[in-house]
Amino acid sequence: MASIAQKLQARIRGVRIDVPLSKYAKIGTGGNVVWLYDAPSREKLEECVKICAEENAPFIVIGAGTNIVPTDGALKKGVIRVAHGTCDVQGDEIMCGAGARLGDLVDTACGAGCAGFEKLAGIPGTVGGALYGNAGAFGQLVSDRVVSVDVWNGKKIVSIPREKCMYGYRDSVFKKKPLVILGARFCCEREDAEALKKTAAETIVLRESRYDKTLKVPGSFFKNVDVKKFSKKVLATLPLDKIQCGRVPVGYLLDEVESRGMSAGGAFVADFHSNWIYNKKRATARDVKALAAKLKKLVKKRFGVELQEEVQYIG
């Protein structure tokens, strides 16, 4: 009797069996998955999720491999990789597939004179991933310009208006319900295109001055911490300039516990950015989690708050 993976391989051209997920995660951890499909377009993504429903085939969805830490062992599910897509301006809206790079959305928006995206420049990953985690930087969030998000809900394709996306700080309804993001509509607020492109270029220069793109790193590891999480006593000791938009940057907290350069197995904290955990010496997911636990313990002891991961553990 054919396995689910073999059935999918027969129905979907491009399905591969027994694939190492480590090749598709920026941090480089992960065992093999039962099957993997690299969806080349939104149409093929829709076709794949519908066939998976018909075959009762469990799966997870990843994008460009940022913001994830796959498990060391075998993952007994399939993986749909959504890392291809397009962005198009249609009147006062931008239509974008989940697999498009976030950078493509920024370039498309700025080129068309659509404001509200320029400070997202330089953030790695896909539009789908950005919508999932409500990515943001320098005061802008991807959710700021969302009109609606198209998803597969397990039975059919539906469009979810922004007000029902439950957007919050690095949060959304997509983290709470089994929905596959297919694409989204964004609204445009017109400004000078050249000025927007200049801001985007300057933002990229600023980001690149802070980060080393050659490292095997998933991105910022922990979320910034809401000031409401701190006791009044501890909050009174924090420098006022460290409180931004009602949150304390986790990088500051980690610097205060001297986390830079700490390690666990092959996982290390970058010596130039305390909220970057990277794979330096063939790190395993266990190493990464052990280092994260060490950092959380230090911050808890010093500041009395529990850090929460921004990255997603898979498996």
RODO-2510 file (C-alpha; in nm, 4 decimals, decimal comma):
residues 315
     n   res          X          Y          Z
     1     m     0,0000     0,0000     0,0000
     2     a     0,1362     0,3399    -0,0972
     3     s     0,2296     0,5764     0,1834
     4     i     0,0765     0,9228     0,2102
     5     a     0,4048     1,0686     0,0880
     6     q     0,4007     0,8430    -0,2177
     7     k     0,0394     0,9342    -0,2910
     8     l     0,1219     1,3022    -0,2769
     9     q     0,4282     1,2495    -0,4927
    10     a     0,2069     1,0838    -0,7522
    11     r    -0,0433     1,3702    -0,7497
    12     i     0,1838     1,6718    -0,7039
    13     r     0,4850     1,7183    -0,9219
    14     g     0,7837     1,8249    -0,7151
    15     v     0,7059     1,6477    -0,3868
    16     r     1,0241     1,5003    -0,2420
    17     i     1,0381     1,2249     0,0208
    18     d     1,2617     1,2076     0,3309
    19     v     1,4178     1,5542     0,3072
    20     p     1,6538     1,7147     0,5647
    21     l     1,4771     2,0241     0,7001
    22     s     1,8107     2,1675     0,8165
    23     k     1,8761     2,2763     0,4572
    24     y     1,5734     2,5058     0,4687
    25     a     1,6160     2,6608     0,8138
    26     k     1,8486     2,9594     0,8496
    27     i     1,9758     2,8291     1,1822
    28     g     2,0672     2,4963     1,0230
    29     t     1,9006     2,2567     1,2682
    30     g     1,6458     1,9887     1,1908
    31     g     1,6039     1,6225     1,1088
    32     n     1,4356     1,4751     0,8042
    33     v     1,0707     1,5334     0,7156
    34     v     0,8418     1,2729     0,5614
    35     w     0,7951     1,4850     0,2498
    36     l     0,8622     1,8387     0,1340
    37     y     0,7042     2,0464    -0,1394
    38     d     0,8510     2,3762    -0,2558
    39     a     0,5402     2,5558    -0,3854
    40     p     0,6456     2,7589    -0,6926
    41     s     0,3367     2,9834    -0,6904
    42     r     0,0214     3,0694    -0,4999
    43     e    -0,1791     2,8537    -0,7413
    44     k     0,0387     2,5500    -0,6728
    45     l     0,0197     2,6182    -0,2989
    46     e    -0,3594     2,6179    -0,3154
    47     e    -0,3541     2,2966    -0,5163
    48     c    -0,1225     2,1301    -0,2651
    49     v    -0,3239     2,2160     0,0480
    50     k    -0,6438     2,0936    -0,1184
    51     i    -0,4835     1,7615    -0,2115
    52     c    -0,3433     1,7265     0,1409
    53     a    -0,6970     1,7675     0,2729
    54     e    -0,8245     1,4993     0,0356
    55     e    -0,5452     1,2602     0,1369
    56     n    -0,5673     1,3493     0,5069
    57     a    -0,1978     1,4318     0,4997
    58     p    -0,0688     1,6355     0,7968
    59     f     0,1734     1,9158     0,7187
    60     i     0,3282     2,2378     0,8400
    61     v     0,4127     2,5464     0,6379
    62     i     0,7405     2,7354     0,6395
    63     g     0,8638     3,0312     0,4386
    64     a     1,2241     3,1337     0,3792
    65     g     1,3430     2,9503     0,6902
    66     t     1,3827     3,2545     0,9164
    67     n     1,2316     3,2663     1,2646
    68     i     1,2185     2,8863     1,3037
    69     v     1,4172     2,6259     1,4970
    70     p     1,3333     2,2744     1,3688
    71     t     1,3616     1,9736     1,5997
    72     d     1,6618     1,7408     1,5839
    73     g     1,4612     1,4256     1,5254
    74     a     1,2519     1,3208     1,2301
    75     l     0,9390     1,5278     1,1747
    76     k     0,6486     1,2952     1,1087
    77     k     0,4663     1,5476     0,8962
    78     g     0,5104     1,6940     0,5547
    79     v     0,6421     2,0428     0,4956
    80     i     0,5141     2,2905     0,2403
    81     r     0,7746     2,5543     0,1712
    82     v     0,6181     2,8809     0,0562
    83     a     0,9056     3,0919    -0,0716
    84     h     0,7914     3,2069    -0,4149
    85     g     0,5345     3,4723    -0,4992
    86     t     0,4644     3,8058    -0,6610
    87     c     0,3486     4,1529    -0,5567
    88     d     0,1361     4,3688    -0,7860
    89     v    -0,0081     4,7174    -0,7505
    90     q    -0,3763     4,7310    -0,8388
    91     g    -0,5144     5,0804    -0,7987
    92     d    -0,4723     5,1834    -0,4369
    93     e    -0,3916     4,8324    -0,3199
    94     i    -0,1023     4,5887    -0,3409
    95     m    -0,1844     4,2229    -0,3963
    96     c     0,0879     3,9945    -0,2655
    97     g     0,1374     3,6177    -0,2503
    98     a     0,2480     3,4613     0,0765
    99     g     0,5683     3,3321    -0,0794
   100     a     0,6908     3,6710    -0,2000
   101     r     0,9902     3,8086    -0,0166
   102     l     0,9077     4,0870     0,2242
   103     g     1,1755     4,2868     0,0462
   104     d     0,9789     4,2542    -0,2782
   105     l     0,6731     4,4010    -0,1072
   106     v     0,8820     4,6916     0,0223
   107     d     1,0339     4,7544    -0,3215
   108     t     0,6953     4,7346    -0,4943
   109     a     0,5336     4,9688    -0,2431
   110     c     0,8107     5,2270    -0,2444
   111     g     0,8358     5,2188    -0,6234
   112     a     0,4638     5,2909    -0,6484
   113     g     0,4760     5,5679    -0,3885
   114     c     0,2949     5,3654    -0,1222
   115     a     0,4052     5,4664     0,2282
   116     g     0,4082     5,2509     0,5389
   117     f     0,6439     4,9779     0,4180
   118     e     0,9780     5,1567     0,3800
   119     k     1,1068     5,0859     0,7326
   120     l     1,0421     4,7144     0,6888
   121     a     1,3272     4,7129     0,4373
   122     g     1,5972     4,4613     0,5135
   123     i     1,3826     4,2284     0,7243
   124     p     1,4445     3,8768     0,5898
   125     g     1,1742     3,6246     0,5128
   126     t     0,8492     3,6094     0,3223
   127     v     0,5280     3,8092     0,3267
   128     g     0,3461     3,5071     0,4674
   129     g     0,5915     3,4811     0,7539
   130     a     0,5665     3,8537     0,8194
   131     l     0,1868     3,8326     0,8296
   132     y     0,2048     3,5318     1,0615
   133     g     0,4330     3,6991     1,3158
   134     n     0,3337     4,0615     1,2502
   135     a     0,6901     4,1583     1,1670
   136     g     0,7959     4,5145     1,2236
   137     a     1,0820     4,7563     1,2720
   138     f     1,1436     5,1221     1,3520
   139     g     0,7803     5,1896     1,4370
   140     q     0,6213     5,0165     1,1367
   141     l     0,4366     4,6835     1,1412
   142     v     0,3362     4,4748     0,8426
   143     s    -0,0184     4,4719     0,9833
   144     d    -0,0430     4,8519     0,9559
   145     r    -0,1360     4,8312     0,5875
   146     v    -0,3220     4,4999     0,5765
   147     v    -0,6697     4,5116     0,4227
   148     s    -0,7342     4,1365     0,4289
   149     v    -0,5518     3,8037     0,4309
   150     d    -0,6501     3,5069     0,2152
   151     v    -0,6178     3,1717     0,3902
   152     w    -0,6967     2,8038     0,3549
   153     n    -0,8959     2,7029     0,6628
   154     g    -0,8758     2,3289     0,6045
   155     k    -1,1898     2,3168     0,3922
   156     k    -1,1925     2,6192     0,1655
   157     i    -1,0249     2,9480     0,0818
   158     v    -1,1565     3,2460     0,2767
   159     s    -1,0573     3,6108     0,3128
   160     i    -1,0059     3,7431     0,6669
   161     p    -1,0415     4,1209     0,7119
   162     r    -0,7710     4,2948     0,9111
   163     e    -0,9932     4,3524     1,2145
   164     k    -1,0322     3,9756     1,2556
   165     c    -0,6618     3,8966     1,2204
   166     m    -0,6123     3,9614     1,5955
   167     y    -0,2899     4,1491     1,5350
   168     g    -0,0754     4,2356     1,8338
   169     y     0,2931     4,2633     1,9109
   170     r     0,4522     3,9771     1,7122
   171     d     0,1163     3,8032     1,7270
   172     s    -0,1839     3,7208     1,5101
   173     v    -0,4758     3,4835     1,4713
   174     f    -0,2504     3,2728     1,2480
   175     k    -0,0522     3,1646     1,5537
   176     k    -0,3701     3,0493     1,7227
   177     k    -0,5599     2,8696     1,4473
   178     p    -0,4546     2,6167     1,1795
   179     l    -0,4795     2,8551     0,8851
   180     v    -0,2517     2,8527     0,5807
   181     i    -0,1737     3,2034     0,4602
   182     l    -0,2047     3,2272     0,0821
   183     g    -0,1723     3,6008     0,0203
   184     a    -0,2878     3,9430     0,1285
   185     r    -0,4164     4,2803     0,0170
   186     f    -0,2433     4,5949     0,1424
   187     c    -0,3672     4,9527     0,1209
   188     c    -0,1632     5,2399    -0,0169
   189     e    -0,1141     5,5845     0,1297
   190     r     0,0518     5,7851    -0,1443
   191     e     0,3764     5,9729    -0,0846
   192     d     0,6788     6,0639    -0,2959
   193     a     0,8296     5,7428    -0,4363
   194     e     1,1871     5,8701    -0,4424
   195     a     1,1682     5,9768    -0,0784
   196     l     1,0303     5,6371     0,0200
   197     k     1,3019     5,4519    -0,1722
   198     k     1,5642     5,6690    -0,0032
   199     t     1,4254     5,5851     0,3416
   200     a     1,4188     5,2144     0,2546
   201     a     1,7808     5,2257     0,1362
   202     e     1,8887     5,4070     0,4522
   203     t     1,7013     5,1523     0,6645
   204     i     1,8844     4,8650     0,4961
   205     v     2,2203     5,0333     0,5597
   206     l     2,1263     5,0782     0,9258
   207     r     2,0170     4,7150     0,9614
   208     e     2,3255     4,5798     0,7884
   209     s     2,5481     4,7839     1,0182
   210     r     2,3966     4,5954     1,3115
   211     y     2,3771     4,2411     1,1762
   212     d     2,6027     3,9798     1,0209
   213     k     2,4080     3,8126     0,7403
   214     t     2,6602     3,5287     0,7096
   215     l     2,5647     3,3719     1,0429
   216     k     2,3284     3,0763     1,0750
   217     v     2,0720     3,2678     1,2758
   218     p     1,6902     3,2702     1,2688
   219     g     1,6658     3,6409     1,3495
   220     s     1,5771     3,8096     1,6781
   221     f     1,5267     3,5274     1,9260
   222     f     1,3171     3,6794     2,2051
   223     k     1,0363     3,9347     2,2072
   224     n     1,0721     4,2754     2,3679
   225     v     0,9057     4,2845     2,7095
   226     d     0,5913     4,4775     2,7985
   227     v     0,6584     4,7230     3,0815
   228     k     0,3517     4,5855     3,2587
   229     k     0,5429     4,2626     3,3184
   230     f     0,7939     4,4340     3,5476
   231     s     0,7414     4,5014     3,9156
   232     k     0,7262     4,8678     4,0145
   233     k     1,0531     4,8280     4,2007
   234     v     1,2391     4,6911     3,8984
   235     l     1,0731     4,9306     3,6563
   236     a     1,1969     5,2250     3,8620
   237     t     1,5560     5,1106     3,8018
   238     l     1,5259     5,0975     3,4234
   239     p     1,6587     5,3946     3,2221
   240     l     1,3682     5,5874     3,0680
   241     d     1,5353     5,5875     2,7266
   242     k     1,5193     5,2093     2,7273
   243     i     1,1392     5,2072     2,7261
   244     q     1,0116     5,2188     2,3697
   245     c     0,6427     5,2029     2,2751
   246     g     0,5584     5,0567     2,6142
   247     r     0,8211     4,7825     2,5872
   248     v     1,1737     4,7266     2,7093
   249     p     1,4097     4,6032     2,4362
   250     v     1,5146     4,2499     2,5179
   251     g     1,8614     4,3315     2,3901
   252     y     1,9074     4,5709     2,6820
   253     l     1,7979     4,3075     2,9352
   254     l     2,0305     4,0480     2,7831
   255     d     2,3198     4,2935     2,7783
   256     e     2,2649     4,3626     3,1461
   257     v     2,3131     3,9920     3,2248
   258     e     2,6243     3,9867     3,0040
   259     s     2,4884     3,7308     2,7607
   260     r     2,7095     3,8117     2,4634
   261     g     2,9352     3,5193     2,3754
   262     m     2,7523     3,2707     2,5990
   263     s     2,7093     2,9252     2,4554
   264     a     2,5560     2,5801     2,4922
   265     g     2,7035     2,3104     2,2737
   266     g     2,7332     2,4562     1,9257
   267     a     2,4867     2,7412     1,9878
   268     f     2,6266     3,0849     2,0709
   269     v     2,4992     3,4329     2,1502
   270     a     2,6475     3,6777     1,9003
   271     d     2,9157     3,9001     2,0503
   272     f     2,7693     4,2013     1,8680
   273     h     2,3969     4,1415     1,9318
   274     s     2,2689     3,9810     2,2510
   275     n     1,9330     3,8780     2,1000
   276     w     2,0914     3,6665     1,8282
   277     i     2,1458     3,2971     1,8954
   278     y     2,3347     3,1390     1,6094
   279     n     2,4671     2,8017     1,5001
   280     k     2,8444     2,8221     1,5231
   281     k     2,9598     2,4637     1,5644
   282     r     2,6994     2,2248     1,4231
   283     a     2,4485     2,3195     1,6886
   284     t     2,1451     2,1040     1,7514
   285     a     1,8006     2,2271     1,8398
   286     r     1,8696     2,0935     2,1889
   287     d     2,1733     2,3236     2,2113
   288     v     1,9658     2,6214     2,1005
   289     k     1,6918     2,5493     2,3528
   290     a     1,9475     2,4955     2,6302
   291     l     2,1081     2,8325     2,5585
   292     a     1,7685     3,0013     2,5423
   293     a     1,6758     2,8481     2,8784
   294     k     2,0018     2,9759     3,0298
   295     l     1,9314     3,3295     2,9088
   296     k     1,5725     3,3200     3,0321
   297     k     1,6902     3,2077     3,3757
   298     l     1,9433     3,4923     3,4002
   299     v     1,6891     3,7575     3,2984
   300     k     1,4256     3,6119     3,5313
   301     k     1,6684     3,6249     3,8243
   302     r     1,7815     3,9819     3,7481
   303     f     1,4590     4,1477     3,6351
   304     g     1,1795     3,9142     3,7460
   305     v     1,0320     3,8740     3,3968
   306     e     0,9951     3,5683     3,1742
   307     l     1,1300     3,6087     2,8237
   308     q     0,9172     3,4747     2,5402
   309     e     1,0602     3,3392     2,2184
   310     e     0,9896     3,5233     1,8966
   311     v     1,1191     3,2244     1,7009
   312     q     0,8997     2,9195     1,6528
   313     y     1,0148     2,5733     1,7587
   314     i     0,9074     2,3145     1,5014
   315     g     0,8515     1,9528     1,5899
***
